[in-house]
Amino acid sequence: MRAMRRVRISRRPRTSALAAVLLVALPLTAAGAVPAAADPVELPVVRSALEADEPCAGASAEHAEAEPWTHGALGMARARPLSQGAGTTVAVVDTGVAEDASGLSGRVSALGDAGQDCVGHGTFAAGLIAAAREESEGEGPAGLAPQARILAVRGADERGVATADGVAAGIREAADGGASVIYVARALPTGKAVLTDAVAYAKGKDALVVAPLAPDSMPRDRSTGGTVTPEPWYWPAAAPGVLAVTDYGPDGKRPTNAPVVPGADLAAPGDAVVSVGPKGDGHFIGSGASLAAANVAGAAALVRARYPRMTAAEVSRQLTEAAYPAAPPRLDPYAALTALLAARQGATPRPEAAVVPPMVSSEPRTRALVVGGVGGAVVLLVAAGAAVIPRGRARGWRPADSRG
């Protein structure tokens, strides 16, 4: 049976006004207290893989109407007027993306059979990236870049099992498919060579690869019963040029059972996030670094749409340097859209070189000064003559002290 997580949402029709609650039964913020009339209900938890005998993910019967905590944490209301990802394509290398998923219909293209999603994780991640919310859907979840297109690329088999070769092939296919942002859902402990080569291939096509720093959870050690010790690094996140992402929850902290791996470039909301499923218009809930990476991929689409001349490396730098200062830095889409970083290349048109007019010749000015000086001297001489000559005549041109 699919796991469920208890949340509080409104039982009223989906056209009702905004419920002043968070979508998760975790510490509340200024969004308000839970109304007494709100009954606790359960959202199904999205999975990253299914057992061989498990059925495909079905439709969720529940709808989350309240504003998700992630919207405030990411400043989506401020970022949305500046960019909504129009003109960009984000590849989702995962379990597939349902082409007719709620909020994504008409904006999903699929390579091969990636338009089908039995597991539901790829569709859930695509919803975090680009799902559009209709006015009739109240205040439920929506993606960061609701005008971006999604390119569905298979990075796992029908049950969600992924291999390094399969993920590497998906990255290459996504780059060839014209994606400017490539979201990879998996963090694999092996495959350094093949995944590093695939990332370099995508970089050569100016595509930014975004991936989780570590797996969403660690498998059980069958011999001890405990969880397997995390590796010091995972791929493709550890490959040069990849934007490696970790997660945090509504309380600003990582889940206590999350794998601890250092070296993240960014942290983003990933715990208790809500999105769409592959069937119906109901909602699911999920947690993990893979979902935080989906939010970063959506923010990257916003930046690429607003600054189309920026390279993939410059977009990565824009996101990390404009992030909220923390350890690791926390994603801030609005700041990434508005910050003017030193030495940023290609973000805005270069100003034209200033044209200095040639120096004006000094000859006319010199000539005018000479003429003016001579004219002034003549005037002075005439004035002096007018005063001296009559007096000289009166004395018969004798000196002033002569007595004769």
KEKOL-127188 format. One record per residue (C-alpha): x, y, z; residue number from 1. Coordinates in Angstrom, 1 decimal. Layout:
BEGIN
X, Y, Z, NUM $
...
This chain:
BEGIN
0.0, 0.0, 0.0, 1 $
1.2, 3.4, -0.9, 2 $
2.5, 5.3, 2.1, 3 $
0.5, 8.3, 3.3, 4 $
1.4, 11.4, 5.2, 5 $
-1.0, 13.3, 7.4, 6 $
-1.5, 17.0, 6.4, 7 $
-4.2, 19.5, 7.0, 8 $
-6.2, 20.8, 4.0, 9 $
-9.6, 22.1, 3.4, 10 $
-12.5, 19.8, 2.8, 11 $
-14.5, 22.5, 1.0, 12 $
-15.0, 22.5, -2.8, 13 $
-11.8, 23.3, -4.8, 14 $
-13.2, 26.7, -5.8, 15 $
-13.1, 27.9, -2.1, 16 $
-11.0, 30.7, -0.9, 17 $
-7.5, 30.4, 0.4, 18 $
-7.3, 28.3, 3.6, 19 $
-5.0, 30.1, 6.1, 20 $
-2.9, 27.0, 6.8, 21 $
0.3, 25.3, 5.7, 22 $
0.1, 22.1, 3.8, 23 $
2.1, 20.1, 6.3, 24 $
1.6, 19.2, 9.9, 25 $
4.9, 20.9, 10.9, 26 $
5.7, 24.1, 12.7, 27 $
3.3, 26.8, 11.6, 28 $
4.5, 30.3, 10.4, 29 $
2.7, 33.6, 10.0, 30 $
0.5, 32.0, 7.4, 31 $
-1.9, 31.5, 10.2, 32 $
-3.3, 28.8, 12.6, 33 $
-5.1, 25.8, 11.4, 34 $
-8.9, 26.5, 11.4, 35 $
-11.0, 24.4, 13.7, 36 $
-13.1, 23.2, 10.8, 37 $
-10.1, 21.8, 8.9, 38 $
-10.0, 18.0, 9.2, 39 $
-6.7, 16.2, 9.1, 40 $
-6.4, 14.2, 5.8, 41 $
-3.7, 12.3, 4.2, 42 $
-1.8, 12.9, 0.9, 43 $
-0.2, 9.9, -0.7, 44 $
3.6, 10.0, -0.7, 45 $
5.4, 10.0, -4.0, 46 $
8.0, 7.2, -4.4, 47 $
11.2, 7.1, -6.4, 48 $
10.9, 3.4, -7.2, 49 $
8.4, 0.5, -6.9, 50 $
8.8, -3.1, -6.1, 51 $
8.4, -5.6, -8.9, 52 $
4.9, -6.6, -7.6, 53 $
3.6, -3.1, -6.9, 54 $
1.0, -1.5, -9.1, 55 $
1.7, 1.8, -10.9, 56 $
0.9, 5.0, -9.0, 57 $
-2.8, 5.8, -9.2, 58 $
-4.6, 9.1, -8.9, 59 $
-4.7, 11.0, -5.6, 60 $
-8.2, 11.7, -4.3, 61 $
-7.0, 14.7, -2.2, 62 $
-6.4, 18.2, -3.2, 63 $
-4.1, 20.6, -1.3, 64 $
-5.7, 24.1, -1.5, 65 $
-3.7, 26.1, 0.9, 66 $
-0.6, 27.9, -0.2, 67 $
2.4, 25.5, 0.1, 68 $
5.2, 26.6, 2.5, 69 $
7.6, 26.4, -0.4, 70 $
6.0, 29.3, -2.2, 71 $
6.9, 31.7, 0.6, 72 $
10.3, 30.2, 1.1, 73 $
11.2, 30.7, -2.5, 74 $
9.6, 34.1, -2.9, 75 $
7.5, 33.0, -5.8, 76 $
5.1, 35.9, -5.7, 77 $
8.0, 38.3, -6.2, 78 $
9.8, 36.3, -8.9, 79 $
6.8, 35.5, -11.0, 80 $
6.3, 39.0, -12.5, 81 $
9.9, 39.0, -13.6, 82 $
10.0, 35.6, -15.3, 83 $
8.0, 32.5, -15.7, 84 $
10.4, 30.5, -17.8, 85 $
8.9, 31.3, -21.2, 86 $
11.0, 30.0, -24.1, 87 $
13.0, 27.6, -22.0, 88 $
13.0, 23.8, -22.1, 89 $
13.8, 21.8, -18.9, 90 $
14.6, 18.1, -19.4, 91 $
13.5, 15.8, -16.6, 92 $
15.7, 12.7, -16.6, 93 $
13.7, 10.5, -14.3, 94 $
10.9, 7.9, -14.3, 95 $
9.1, 9.7, -17.1, 96 $
6.6, 12.5, -17.1, 97 $
2.9, 11.9, -17.9, 98 $
2.1, 14.0, -20.9, 99 $
-1.4, 14.9, -19.8, 100 $
-0.5, 15.5, -16.1, 101 $
-2.4, 18.2, -14.3, 102 $
-0.9, 21.7, -14.9, 103 $
1.5, 20.3, -17.5, 104 $
-0.7, 19.3, -20.4, 105 $
0.4, 20.7, -23.7, 106 $
3.9, 21.6, -22.5, 107 $
5.4, 18.1, -22.2, 108 $
7.4, 16.5, -25.0, 109 $
8.7, 13.0, -24.5, 110 $
11.6, 11.0, -26.0, 111 $
10.7, 7.3, -26.6, 112 $
8.4, 6.0, -23.9, 113 $
9.2, 8.7, -21.4, 114 $
5.7, 10.1, -21.8, 115 $
4.5, 7.4, -19.4, 116 $
5.3, 7.4, -15.7, 117 $
4.4, 4.4, -13.7, 118 $
6.2, 5.5, -10.6, 119 $
5.1, 9.1, -10.5, 120 $
8.4, 10.7, -9.3, 121 $
9.2, 12.3, -12.7, 122 $
5.8, 13.8, -13.0, 123 $
6.0, 15.1, -9.4, 124 $
9.4, 16.7, -10.1, 125 $
8.1, 18.2, -13.4, 126 $
5.2, 19.7, -11.5, 127 $
7.6, 21.4, -9.0, 128 $
9.5, 22.8, -12.0, 129 $
6.7, 24.0, -14.3, 130 $
3.1, 23.1, -13.3, 131 $
0.7, 25.9, -14.0, 132 $
-2.2, 26.5, -11.6, 133 $
-5.6, 27.3, -13.1, 134 $
-7.7, 30.0, -11.3, 135 $
-10.3, 27.3, -10.6, 136 $
-7.8, 25.3, -8.6, 137 $
-7.7, 27.8, -5.7, 138 $
-4.3, 28.2, -4.0, 139 $
-2.8, 24.8, -4.4, 140 $
0.7, 23.9, -5.6, 141 $
2.3, 25.4, -8.7, 142 $
5.7, 25.2, -10.3, 143 $
8.4, 27.9, -10.3, 144 $
8.4, 28.2, -14.1, 145 $
4.8, 27.7, -15.3, 146 $
5.6, 28.8, -18.9, 147 $
8.6, 26.5, -19.4, 148 $
8.4, 23.4, -21.5, 149 $
9.2, 19.9, -20.2, 150 $
11.3, 17.4, -22.1, 151 $
10.6, 14.0, -20.6, 152 $
13.7, 11.7, -20.8, 153 $
13.9, 8.2, -19.3, 154 $
16.6, 7.9, -16.7, 155 $
15.2, 4.8, -15.0, 156 $
13.2, 1.8, -16.0, 157 $
9.4, 1.4, -15.6, 158 $
9.9, 0.5, -11.9, 159 $
12.3, 3.3, -11.2, 160 $
15.5, 1.4, -11.2, 161 $
18.4, 3.5, -12.5, 162 $
21.9, 2.7, -13.7, 163 $
24.8, 5.0, -14.4, 164 $
24.7, 4.1, -18.1, 165 $
21.0, 4.8, -18.3, 166 $
21.3, 8.2, -16.6, 167 $
24.3, 9.1, -18.7, 168 $
22.4, 8.3, -21.9, 169 $
19.5, 10.4, -20.6, 170 $
21.7, 13.4, -20.0, 171 $
23.1, 13.1, -23.6, 172 $
19.6, 12.7, -25.1, 173 $
18.4, 15.7, -23.1, 174 $
21.3, 17.9, -24.4, 175 $
20.6, 16.7, -28.0, 176 $
16.9, 17.5, -27.5, 177 $
17.6, 21.2, -27.0, 178 $
17.1, 21.4, -23.2, 179 $
18.8, 24.4, -21.6, 180 $
18.4, 23.0, -18.1, 181 $
18.7, 19.3, -17.4, 182 $
17.3, 18.0, -14.2, 183 $
18.6, 14.6, -13.0, 184 $
16.7, 12.9, -10.2, 185 $
19.2, 10.3, -9.2, 186 $
22.4, 10.3, -7.1, 187 $
24.4, 7.2, -7.8, 188 $
27.4, 5.9, -5.9, 189 $
29.1, 4.6, -9.0, 190 $
29.5, 5.7, -12.6, 191 $
32.0, 8.5, -12.3, 192 $
33.6, 8.2, -15.7, 193 $
30.4, 7.7, -17.8, 194 $
28.5, 10.4, -15.9, 195 $
31.3, 12.9, -16.0, 196 $
31.6, 12.5, -19.7, 197 $
27.8, 12.9, -20.1, 198 $
27.9, 16.1, -18.1, 199 $
30.8, 17.4, -20.2, 200 $
28.8, 16.6, -23.3, 201 $
25.8, 18.6, -22.0, 202 $
28.1, 21.5, -21.0, 203 $
29.4, 21.6, -24.6, 204 $
25.8, 22.2, -25.7, 205 $
25.4, 25.0, -23.1, 206 $
23.0, 23.0, -20.9, 207 $
23.0, 23.3, -17.1, 208 $
22.8, 20.0, -15.3, 209 $
21.1, 20.1, -11.9, 210 $
21.2, 17.0, -9.6, 211 $
20.7, 16.0, -6.0, 212 $
23.9, 15.9, -3.9, 213 $
22.8, 12.6, -2.3, 214 $
20.0, 10.0, -2.4, 215 $
16.7, 10.9, -0.8, 216 $
17.2, 8.0, 1.7, 217 $
19.7, 5.3, 2.3, 218 $
18.9, 1.6, 1.8, 219 $
18.9, -0.8, 4.7, 220 $
22.0, -2.9, 5.4, 221 $
20.6, -6.5, 5.4, 222 $
23.4, -7.7, 7.7, 223 $
23.0, -5.1, 10.4, 224 $
19.5, -3.9, 9.9, 225 $
20.6, -0.3, 9.9, 226 $
21.0, 2.1, 7.0, 227 $
24.0, 1.9, 4.7, 228 $
26.7, 4.5, 5.4, 229 $
26.6, 7.3, 2.8, 230 $
29.4, 7.6, 0.2, 231 $
31.6, 10.7, 0.3, 232 $
30.2, 11.7, -3.1, 233 $
27.6, 10.7, -5.6, 234 $
27.2, 11.1, -9.4, 235 $
26.4, 13.1, -11.5, 236 $
26.3, 15.7, -8.7, 237 $
30.1, 15.4, -8.1, 238 $
31.0, 15.9, -11.8, 239 $
32.5, 19.3, -12.7, 240 $
29.9, 21.8, -13.8, 241 $
26.9, 20.2, -12.1, 242 $
24.8, 22.3, -9.7, 243 $
24.6, 19.9, -6.7, 244 $
21.6, 20.5, -4.4, 245 $
20.6, 19.5, -0.9, 246 $
17.3, 19.9, 0.8, 247 $
15.6, 21.5, 3.9, 248 $
12.1, 21.6, 5.3, 249 $
9.6, 24.1, 6.6, 250 $
11.6, 24.4, 9.9, 251 $
14.7, 25.4, 8.0, 252 $
16.4, 22.1, 8.8, 253 $
17.2, 18.9, 7.0, 254 $
15.3, 15.8, 8.1, 255 $
17.1, 13.9, 10.8, 256 $
17.2, 10.7, 8.7, 257 $
18.5, 12.3, 5.6, 258 $
22.0, 11.2, 4.4, 259 $
24.7, 13.7, 5.3, 260 $
27.1, 14.4, 2.4, 261 $
29.1, 17.7, 2.3, 262 $
29.7, 19.8, -0.7, 263 $
26.3, 21.1, -1.8, 264 $
26.3, 24.2, -4.1, 265 $
22.8, 25.1, -3.0, 266 $
20.0, 24.2, -0.6, 267 $
16.4, 24.4, -1.6, 268 $
13.0, 23.3, -0.2, 269 $
12.7, 19.6, -0.5, 270 $
11.0, 18.2, 2.6, 271 $
7.2, 18.0, 2.7, 272 $
6.8, 19.5, -0.7, 273 $
3.5, 19.0, -2.6, 274 $
3.0, 18.5, -6.3, 275 $
1.0, 16.7, -9.0, 276 $
0.8, 13.0, -9.9, 277 $
0.7, 11.2, -13.2, 278 $
-3.0, 10.7, -13.1, 279 $
-6.0, 12.8, -12.2, 280 $
-5.7, 16.3, -10.6, 281 $
-5.0, 15.3, -7.0, 282 $
-1.8, 16.0, -5.1, 283 $
1.0, 14.1, -3.6, 284 $
3.6, 14.9, -1.0, 285 $
7.3, 14.0, -1.0, 286 $
10.7, 14.7, 0.5, 287 $
14.4, 14.5, -0.5, 288 $
17.2, 16.2, -2.2, 289 $
15.9, 15.1, -5.6, 290 $
12.9, 17.3, -5.1, 291 $
15.0, 20.2, -3.9, 292 $
17.0, 19.8, -7.1, 293 $
13.7, 20.1, -9.1, 294 $
13.1, 23.5, -7.4, 295 $
16.6, 24.7, -8.4, 296 $
16.0, 23.5, -12.0, 297 $
12.8, 25.6, -12.1, 298 $
14.7, 28.6, -10.8, 299 $
17.4, 28.0, -13.5, 300 $
14.7, 28.2, -16.1, 301 $
13.5, 31.5, -14.8, 302 $
17.1, 33.0, -15.1, 303 $
17.6, 31.5, -18.5, 304 $
14.4, 33.0, -19.7, 305 $
15.1, 36.5, -18.3, 306 $
18.8, 36.5, -19.4, 307 $
18.9, 34.4, -22.6, 308 $
22.5, 35.5, -23.4, 309 $
23.9, 34.0, -20.2, 310 $
25.7, 30.8, -20.5, 311 $
25.0, 27.7, -18.4, 312 $
28.0, 28.4, -16.3, 313 $
26.9, 32.0, -15.7, 314 $
23.4, 30.9, -14.8, 315 $
24.9, 28.5, -12.2, 316 $
27.0, 31.3, -10.8, 317 $
24.0, 33.7, -10.7, 318 $
22.0, 31.2, -8.7, 319 $
24.7, 30.4, -6.2, 320 $
26.2, 33.9, -5.6, 321 $
22.7, 35.6, -5.4, 322 $
21.5, 32.9, -2.9, 323 $
20.7, 33.7, 0.7, 324 $
24.0, 33.4, 2.7, 325 $
24.0, 30.2, 4.7, 326 $
25.9, 26.9, 4.7, 327 $
25.2, 25.9, 2.0, 328 $
23.6, 28.9, 0.4, 329 $
19.8, 28.8, 0.1, 330 $
18.1, 29.3, -3.3, 331 $
16.6, 32.8, -3.8, 332 $
15.0, 33.0, -7.2, 333 $
14.0, 36.7, -6.9, 334 $
17.6, 37.6, -6.0, 335 $
18.9, 35.6, -8.9, 336 $
16.6, 37.4, -11.3, 337 $
17.6, 40.9, -10.0, 338 $
21.1, 40.8, -8.7, 339 $
23.8, 42.5, -10.7, 340 $
26.9, 40.5, -10.1, 341 $
30.4, 41.8, -10.9, 342 $
31.9, 40.6, -14.2, 343 $
28.6, 39.0, -15.3, 344 $
28.9, 38.3, -19.0, 345 $
26.1, 38.3, -21.5, 346 $
23.3, 39.2, -19.1, 347 $
22.5, 42.6, -20.7, 348 $
23.5, 44.2, -23.9, 349 $
27.0, 45.7, -23.8, 350 $
27.0, 49.5, -24.0, 351 $
28.4, 50.9, -27.2, 352 $
31.9, 52.4, -27.0, 353 $
31.8, 56.1, -26.3, 354 $
32.7, 58.3, -29.3, 355 $
35.0, 61.2, -28.4, 356 $
34.7, 64.1, -30.9, 357 $
37.9, 65.4, -32.5, 358 $
39.6, 68.4, -30.8, 359 $
38.5, 71.7, -32.3, 360 $
41.4, 73.7, -33.9, 361 $
42.7, 76.5, -31.7, 362 $
43.7, 78.7, -34.7, 363 $
40.4, 80.7, -34.9, 364 $
40.4, 81.3, -31.2, 365 $
44.0, 82.5, -31.3, 366 $
43.3, 84.8, -34.3, 367 $
40.3, 86.3, -32.5, 368 $
42.4, 87.0, -29.4, 369 $
45.1, 88.7, -31.4, 370 $
42.5, 90.9, -33.3, 371 $
40.8, 91.7, -30.0, 372 $
44.0, 92.7, -28.3, 373 $
45.2, 94.9, -31.2, 374 $
41.8, 96.6, -31.4, 375 $
41.9, 97.2, -27.7, 376 $
45.3, 98.8, -27.9, 377 $
44.3, 101.1, -30.8, 378 $
41.3, 102.3, -28.7, 379 $
43.6, 103.0, -25.8, 380 $
46.0, 105.0, -28.0, 381 $
43.2, 107.0, -29.5, 382 $
41.8, 107.8, -26.1, 383 $
45.2, 108.8, -24.8, 384 $
45.8, 111.0, -27.9, 385 $
42.5, 112.7, -27.4, 386 $
43.5, 113.8, -23.9, 387 $
47.2, 114.6, -24.5, 388 $
47.2, 116.4, -27.9, 389 $
45.0, 119.4, -26.9, 390 $
47.1, 120.1, -23.8, 391 $
50.3, 119.8, -25.8, 392 $
49.1, 122.3, -28.3, 393 $
48.1, 124.7, -25.5, 394 $
51.6, 124.8, -24.1, 395 $
53.2, 125.0, -27.5, 396 $
54.5, 121.5, -27.0, 397 $
56.7, 122.7, -24.1, 398 $
57.4, 120.5, -21.1, 399 $
55.0, 121.0, -18.2, 400 $
57.7, 122.7, -15.9, 401 $
59.0, 125.1, -18.6, 402 $
58.8, 128.8, -17.6, 403 $
59.9, 130.5, -20.8, 404 $
